[in-house]
Amino acid sequence: MNDPSYRNRQTARKLSTVFDIYNNGESGEIDLTDELWGEVFEPLKNPALFQTAHQDELMQTVVWANGADFAPEFLMEIMNKQNQQAA
């Protein structure tokens, strides 16, 4: 199944980086540094807040204590772009 809206796990690894495992077997670190701007996402630059990342069972995506979240498709797109740049 290639539907990235379902994930097995998200883990905040370090400031601005989460590790995702998708149900299609893809996984990797996603550096969100360039995405942490604006009223909702700027506060995630605070390491303590960023570390609150967890999977919301209803939305099936990573969310933070302040209510910020990213669509799983968007996260997978970023992960794939970053993997291609690293290769």
Secondary structure, 3 states (H helix, E strand, C coil): CCCCCCEEEEEEEECCEEEEEECCCCEEEEECHHHCCHHHHHHHHCHHHHCCCEEECCCCEEECCCCCECCHHHHHHHHHHHHHHHC
